[in-house]
Amino acid sequence: MAVHVIKMPDIGEGIAEVELVAWHVRPGDTVVEDQVLADVMTDKATVEIPSPVVGQVLALGGEIGQVMAVGSELMRIEVAGASAPSPAGGGQGWGQPQPPSRPSPKGGRGGSGRPIASPAVRRRAWELGIDLQDVAGSGTAGRIMQADLDAHAATRGAREPLSRPPEERQDEEVVPVVGLRRRIAQKMQESKRRIPHFSYVEEVDVTELQALRASLNAKWSVQRAHLTLLPFLARAVVLAVHEFPQVNARFDDEAGLLTRHGAVHIGIATQTQAGLMVPVLRHAEARDLWSSAAEIARLAEAARAGKATRAELAGSTITITSLGALGGIASTPVINHPEVAIIGVNRIVERPVMRGGAVVPRQMMNLSSSFDHRVVDGQLAAGFVQALRGLLECPATLFVP
């Protein structure tokens, strides 16, 4: 038998280190070629590390949440072949071999009986209360897919609500902040530490805009993508930054350089099961409403499925964030560093409004926007938001060159 050492691969793009976010095997497990061994994270993208060999896991080279350098030892696997000395003592930081786990009767399992599934599938299974040991996988080598969870959930009915005993509970849970959650924490801390934020809130009458949106969806719902508010807001941002290019910018505070961009690459803050991600609607200035709507929907689905690429998560010049119906009355969004502005969308509510001396019902929505006060003055920020307001309240102007 010989020992095969798997090293942290070079994922490319100049990445020197990654964070270990999940192990899919344990010492003593038998693995097959291409079986996923671990998940690592670079920036906001999760990458699966497959096994290049068939063999038995001897030791693991890191703990969940550990930042590992490219080229460092990730795992040792004993493979059939010429005799070779086994590693003595396992080395510093290596886990000790354990007896193999009982194999599972289902297909698509490693030697430990652990079902083969991506982190996104495992998270969703946990939320649905599904034991992956009970799910038959339809993917390669029996990998469990999202569709397999849907099929299993349909056959067993809805999840029963978690019961809580009537007595007082004293239990507590310590949750390691790792993976995407750690990246989000670091990003937010860096943004608040480095950027002097100020926020500006303005209400917008979107009655005409909502009527136009409903009309367009009714006419084109079969042939074209469904229009939400976001494509209209993206179009308004494109037009407004033409007048206020200072907000479509990225600020390198270390070099003291502000780069104003002609292209409008809009970050769309998207909530996923793992946390907040910001895929990028690239070249919004070259898109019509339906192109923007289709691309926003595609990016959101990729982010929620954990399939968004590094390119899709980088390069934004200004960001939009919305919580939809949960948007509240006002918010103070955190700027997506190194950008200098973020537009927050609050919920739409019908309210009585005075118009022409009469009280009439109108669809009202607040925009809560934050700016980097080092490079964006209050008057400029207010002018930009008022430009957005004017475009959204008179939606015909969104289509005037």
C-alpha positions as CSV (number, residue, x, y, z in Angstrom):
1,M,0.0,0.0,0.0
2,A,1.1,3.6,-0.6
3,V,0.1,6.9,0.9
4,H,-1.2,9.6,-1.5
5,V,-1.0,13.2,-0.2
6,I,-3.6,15.5,-1.6
7,K,-2.5,19.2,-1.5
8,M,-4.7,22.3,-1.6
9,P,-5.0,22.9,-5.3
10,D,-4.2,26.2,-7.0
11,I,-7.7,27.5,-7.9
12,G,-6.3,30.3,-10.1
13,E,-6.7,34.0,-10.3
14,G,-3.8,34.6,-8.0
15,I,-5.5,33.1,-4.9
16,A,-2.9,32.2,-2.3
17,E,-5.1,30.8,0.5
18,V,-8.6,29.5,1.0
19,E,-10.9,28.8,3.9
20,L,-11.8,25.2,4.7
21,V,-15.6,25.2,5.2
22,A,-16.7,21.6,5.1
23,W,-15.3,18.0,5.3
24,H,-17.3,15.3,3.5
25,V,-15.2,12.4,4.7
26,R,-13.6,11.2,8.0
27,P,-10.4,9.2,8.7
28,G,-11.2,5.5,8.0
29,D,-13.7,6.3,5.2
30,T,-13.2,4.6,1.8
31,V,-13.4,7.1,-1.1
32,V,-13.7,6.7,-4.8
33,E,-12.3,8.7,-7.6
34,D,-14.0,12.1,-8.1
35,Q,-15.9,11.8,-4.8
36,V,-16.1,15.2,-3.1
37,L,-13.7,15.3,-0.1
38,A,-14.0,18.9,1.1
39,D,-15.4,22.4,0.3
40,V,-13.2,25.4,0.4
41,M,-14.1,29.1,-0.1
42,T,-12.4,31.8,-2.0
43,D,-13.9,35.3,-1.5
44,K,-17.6,34.3,-1.9
45,A,-17.3,31.3,-4.2
46,T,-17.4,27.7,-2.8
47,V,-15.2,25.2,-4.6
48,E,-15.5,21.4,-4.1
49,I,-12.2,19.4,-3.9
50,P,-12.6,15.9,-5.4
51,S,-10.5,12.8,-4.8
52,P,-8.1,11.9,-7.6
53,V,-7.7,8.3,-6.3
54,V,-9.5,5.4,-4.8
55,G,-8.4,4.5,-1.2
56,Q,-9.0,4.9,2.5
57,V,-8.7,8.2,4.3
58,L,-5.8,8.2,6.8
59,A,-5.9,11.8,8.1
60,L,-7.4,15.2,7.5
61,G,-5.2,18.3,7.3
62,G,-7.2,21.0,8.8
63,E,-10.2,22.1,10.9
64,I,-13.4,23.7,9.7
65,G,-12.9,27.5,9.5
66,Q,-9.1,27.2,9.1
67,V,-7.4,29.3,6.4
68,M,-5.0,27.1,4.4
69,A,-2.4,28.1,1.9
70,V,-2.4,26.8,-1.6
71,G,-0.1,23.8,-1.8
72,S,-0.5,22.8,1.9
73,E,-1.5,19.2,2.7
74,L,-5.2,18.7,2.7
75,M,-5.5,15.0,3.2
76,R,-3.7,11.6,3.2
77,I,-5.2,8.6,1.5
78,E,-3.9,5.1,1.5
79,V,-4.1,3.6,-1.9
80,A,-3.4,0.2,-3.4
81,G,0.1,-0.1,-4.9
82,A,3.7,-0.4,-4.1
83,S,4.6,-0.5,-0.4
84,A,5.3,2.8,1.2
85,P,5.8,3.8,4.8
86,S,2.7,5.2,6.5
87,P,3.0,8.7,8.0
88,A,4.1,8.4,11.6
89,G,2.0,10.2,14.2
90,G,-0.1,11.9,11.5
91,G,1.8,15.2,11.8
92,Q,0.8,18.4,13.4
93,G,-2.9,19.3,12.8
94,W,-3.8,15.9,11.3
95,G,-6.8,13.9,12.6
96,Q,-6.3,10.4,13.8
97,P,-7.6,7.4,11.8
98,Q,-10.9,5.9,13.1
99,P,-12.7,2.7,12.3
100,P,-14.7,2.8,9.1
101,S,-18.4,3.8,9.5
102,R,-21.2,1.5,8.9
103,P,-22.1,1.6,5.2
104,S,-25.5,3.0,4.1
105,P,-27.9,0.8,2.2
106,K,-28.6,3.7,-0.2
107,G,-26.6,4.2,-3.3
108,G,-24.2,7.2,-3.9
109,R,-22.5,7.0,-0.5
110,G,-18.8,7.1,0.5
111,G,-17.3,4.4,2.6
112,S,-18.5,6.2,5.7
113,G,-22.1,5.9,4.5
114,R,-22.2,9.7,4.2
115,P,-24.5,10.7,1.3
116,I,-22.9,12.6,-1.5
117,A,-24.4,16.1,-1.8
118,S,-23.3,19.7,-2.1
119,P,-23.4,22.1,0.8
120,A,-26.5,23.8,-0.6
121,V,-28.4,20.6,-0.8
122,R,-27.3,19.7,2.8
123,R,-28.5,23.0,4.2
124,R,-31.9,22.7,2.4
125,A,-32.3,19.1,3.6
126,W,-31.7,20.3,7.2
127,E,-34.2,23.1,6.8
128,L,-36.8,20.6,5.5
129,G,-36.1,18.1,8.2
130,I,-35.0,15.5,5.7
131,D,-32.4,12.9,6.6
132,L,-30.2,12.5,3.5
133,Q,-29.7,8.8,4.3
134,D,-33.3,8.4,3.3
135,V,-33.0,10.1,-0.1
136,A,-32.0,8.3,-3.3
137,G,-29.7,10.4,-5.5
138,S,-30.2,10.8,-9.2
139,G,-26.9,12.6,-9.9
140,T,-23.5,11.1,-10.9
141,A,-22.3,8.4,-8.6
142,G,-25.6,8.7,-6.7
143,R,-25.1,12.4,-5.8
144,I,-28.3,13.9,-4.2
145,M,-29.6,16.8,-6.2
146,Q,-32.1,19.6,-5.3
147,A,-34.8,17.8,-7.4
148,D,-34.3,14.6,-5.3
149,L,-35.1,16.6,-2.2
150,D,-38.3,18.0,-3.9
151,A,-39.3,14.4,-4.8
152,H,-38.7,13.1,-1.4
153,A,-40.5,16.0,0.3
154,A,-43.5,15.4,-2.0
155,T,-43.8,11.8,-1.0
156,R,-43.6,12.3,2.7
157,G,-45.8,15.4,3.0
158,A,-45.1,18.7,4.8
159,R,-42.6,18.9,7.6
160,E,-44.1,18.6,11.0
161,P,-43.4,21.7,13.1
162,L,-40.7,21.5,15.7
163,S,-42.2,21.1,19.2
164,R,-40.9,23.0,22.2
165,P,-41.4,21.7,25.7
166,P,-43.4,23.9,28.0
167,E,-40.6,24.1,30.6
168,E,-37.9,26.7,30.5
169,R,-34.9,25.8,28.3
170,Q,-31.4,26.3,29.4
171,D,-29.6,24.8,26.4
172,E,-27.4,27.0,24.2
173,E,-25.5,26.4,20.9
174,V,-22.1,27.7,20.0
175,V,-22.0,28.3,16.2
176,P,-18.6,28.8,14.5
177,V,-18.7,31.8,12.2
178,V,-17.0,30.2,9.1
179,G,-17.3,30.1,5.4
180,L,-19.6,32.7,3.7
181,R,-20.8,33.9,7.1
182,R,-17.2,34.8,8.1
183,R,-16.7,36.5,4.7
184,I,-19.8,38.6,5.2
185,A,-18.7,39.5,8.7
186,Q,-15.3,40.6,7.5
187,K,-16.7,42.5,4.6
188,M,-19.2,44.4,6.7
189,Q,-16.7,45.2,9.4
190,E,-14.2,46.5,6.8
191,S,-16.9,48.6,5.1
192,K,-18.0,50.2,8.4
193,R,-14.5,50.7,9.6
194,R,-13.1,52.3,6.4
195,I,-16.1,54.2,5.1
196,P,-17.8,57.1,6.9
197,H,-21.4,56.3,5.9
198,F,-24.3,58.7,5.7
199,S,-27.8,57.8,4.7
200,Y,-30.5,59.6,2.9
201,V,-34.1,58.5,2.8
202,E,-36.8,59.7,0.4
203,E,-40.3,58.6,-0.4
204,V,-41.3,57.8,-3.9
205,D,-44.8,57.6,-5.4
206,V,-44.7,54.4,-7.6
207,T,-48.3,54.3,-8.4
208,E,-47.8,54.9,-12.2
209,L,-44.7,52.6,-12.2
210,Q,-46.7,49.8,-10.6
211,A,-49.5,50.2,-13.2
212,L,-47.0,50.2,-16.0
213,R,-45.3,47.1,-14.6
214,A,-48.6,45.2,-14.3
215,S,-49.6,46.2,-17.8
216,L,-46.3,45.1,-19.3
217,N,-46.4,41.8,-17.5
218,A,-50.0,41.1,-18.6
219,K,-49.0,41.7,-22.2
220,W,-45.7,40.0,-22.3
221,S,-45.7,37.4,-19.5
222,V,-45.6,34.4,-21.9
223,Q,-42.9,35.7,-24.2
224,R,-40.6,37.6,-21.9
225,A,-39.2,37.6,-18.4
226,H,-41.5,38.7,-15.5
227,L,-40.8,42.3,-14.5
228,T,-40.2,43.0,-10.8
229,L,-39.4,46.5,-9.5
230,L,-35.7,45.9,-9.8
231,P,-35.3,46.2,-13.6
232,F,-37.0,49.6,-13.5
233,L,-34.8,50.7,-10.6
234,A,-31.7,49.5,-12.5
235,R,-32.8,51.5,-15.5
236,A,-33.3,54.6,-13.3
237,V,-29.8,54.1,-11.9
238,V,-28.3,53.9,-15.4
239,L,-29.9,57.3,-16.3
240,A,-29.2,59.0,-13.0
241,V,-25.5,58.1,-12.8
242,H,-25.1,59.6,-16.3
243,E,-25.9,62.9,-14.5
244,F,-24.1,62.0,-11.3
245,P,-21.0,59.9,-12.3
246,Q,-19.5,60.4,-8.9
247,V,-21.7,57.8,-7.4
248,N,-21.0,55.1,-10.0
249,A,-17.5,54.8,-8.7
250,R,-15.0,52.8,-6.6
251,F,-12.7,54.5,-4.1
252,D,-9.2,53.2,-3.5
253,D,-8.6,55.0,-0.2
254,E,-5.0,53.6,0.2
255,A,-3.9,55.1,-3.1
256,G,-6.2,58.1,-2.9
257,L,-7.8,57.3,-6.3
258,L,-11.5,57.6,-7.2
259,T,-12.4,55.7,-10.4
260,R,-15.6,56.8,-12.1
261,H,-16.9,54.1,-14.3
262,G,-18.7,54.7,-17.6
263,A,-20.1,51.1,-17.6
264,V,-22.8,50.5,-15.0
265,H,-22.3,47.2,-13.2
266,I,-25.0,46.9,-10.6
267,G,-24.6,44.6,-7.6
268,I,-27.9,43.0,-6.7
269,A,-27.8,42.1,-3.0
270,T,-29.3,38.6,-2.7
271,Q,-30.2,36.6,0.4
272,T,-29.2,33.0,0.2
273,Q,-29.4,30.1,2.7
274,A,-25.7,30.6,3.5
275,G,-25.9,34.4,3.8
276,L,-25.9,37.6,1.7
277,M,-24.3,37.5,-1.7
278,V,-24.0,40.2,-4.3
279,P,-24.0,38.9,-7.9
280,V,-23.5,41.6,-10.6
281,L,-25.8,42.8,-13.3
282,R,-23.1,43.7,-15.8
283,H,-23.4,46.5,-18.3
284,A,-26.9,47.5,-17.2
285,E,-26.6,50.5,-19.5
286,A,-26.8,48.2,-22.5
287,R,-29.9,46.2,-21.4
288,D,-33.6,46.7,-21.8
289,L,-36.1,45.9,-19.0
290,W,-36.6,42.3,-20.0
291,S,-32.9,41.6,-20.4
292,S,-32.2,43.0,-17.0
293,A,-35.1,41.0,-15.5
294,A,-33.9,37.8,-17.0
295,E,-30.3,38.3,-15.9
296,I,-31.3,39.4,-12.4
297,A,-33.4,36.2,-12.0
298,R,-30.6,34.0,-13.4
299,L,-28.0,35.5,-11.0
300,A,-30.3,35.2,-8.0
301,E,-30.9,31.5,-8.8
302,A,-27.2,30.9,-9.2
303,A,-26.3,32.6,-6.0
304,R,-29.0,30.7,-4.0
305,A,-27.9,27.4,-5.5
306,G,-24.3,28.1,-4.6
307,K,-23.3,28.1,-8.3
308,A,-22.4,31.7,-8.8
309,T,-18.9,32.1,-10.3
310,R,-16.2,34.5,-9.1
311,A,-16.8,36.6,-12.2
312,E,-20.5,36.9,-11.4
313,L,-19.7,38.1,-7.8
314,A,-17.1,40.7,-8.6
315,G,-16.7,44.1,-10.3
316,S,-19.9,45.9,-9.3
317,T,-19.8,49.7,-9.4
318,I,-22.9,50.5,-7.4
319,T,-25.3,48.2,-5.5
320,I,-29.1,47.8,-5.0
321,T,-30.4,46.0,-1.9
322,S,-34.0,45.1,-1.3
323,L,-35.9,43.0,1.2
324,G,-39.1,43.1,-0.7
325,A,-42.2,42.9,1.5
326,L,-39.9,42.8,4.5
327,G,-38.2,46.1,3.5
328,G,-39.6,48.1,6.4
329,I,-40.1,51.9,6.4
330,A,-36.5,52.9,6.3
331,S,-33.0,51.3,6.5
332,T,-29.4,52.2,6.6
333,P,-27.7,49.9,4.1
334,V,-23.9,49.2,4.4
335,I,-21.9,50.2,1.3
336,N,-20.4,47.4,-0.7
337,H,-16.7,48.4,-0.3
338,P,-14.9,49.8,-2.3
339,E,-18.0,51.3,-4.0
340,V,-19.3,54.7,-2.8
341,A,-23.1,54.3,-2.9
342,I,-25.8,51.7,-2.3
343,I,-29.6,52.1,-2.9
344,G,-31.9,50.4,-0.5
345,V,-35.5,49.6,-1.5
346,N,-38.2,49.6,1.2
347,R,-41.6,48.0,1.0
348,I,-44.4,49.4,-1.1
349,V,-47.5,50.4,0.9
350,E,-50.8,52.0,-0.1
351,R,-51.3,55.3,1.8
352,P,-53.6,58.3,1.6
353,V,-51.8,61.2,-0.1
354,M,-52.9,64.8,-0.8
355,R,-52.9,65.4,-4.5
356,G,-54.6,68.5,-6.0
357,G,-56.4,69.3,-2.8
358,A,-57.9,65.8,-2.4
359,V,-56.9,62.8,-0.4
360,V,-56.2,59.9,-2.8
361,P,-54.8,56.4,-2.3
362,R,-51.2,56.0,-3.7
363,Q,-48.6,53.3,-3.8
364,M,-45.7,54.7,-1.8
365,M,-42.2,53.4,-1.3
366,N,-39.1,54.7,0.4
367,L,-35.6,54.6,-1.0
368,S,-32.9,54.4,1.8
369,S,-29.5,55.0,0.3
370,S,-26.1,55.3,1.9
371,F,-23.0,57.1,0.6
372,D,-19.3,57.4,1.3
373,H,-19.0,60.9,2.8
374,R,-15.3,61.1,1.9
375,V,-16.1,61.5,-1.8
376,V,-19.9,62.1,-2.0
377,D,-21.2,65.3,-0.4
378,G,-24.7,65.5,0.9
379,Q,-26.0,67.8,-1.8
380,L,-24.7,65.5,-4.5
381,A,-26.3,62.4,-2.9
382,A,-29.6,64.2,-2.5
383,G,-29.5,65.3,-6.1
384,F,-28.8,61.7,-7.2
385,V,-31.7,60.3,-5.1
386,Q,-34.1,63.1,-6.4
387,A,-33.1,62.1,-9.9
388,L,-34.0,58.5,-9.2
389,R,-37.3,59.7,-7.7
390,G,-38.2,61.8,-10.7
391,L,-37.5,58.9,-13.1
392,L,-39.6,56.4,-11.0
393,E,-42.5,58.7,-10.5
394,C,-42.7,59.5,-14.2
395,P,-41.8,56.0,-15.7
396,A,-42.2,57.2,-19.3
397,T,-38.9,59.1,-18.8
398,L,-37.1,55.8,-18.2
399,F,-37.4,55.3,-22.0
400,V,-36.4,58.8,-23.1
401,P,-32.8,58.9,-24.5
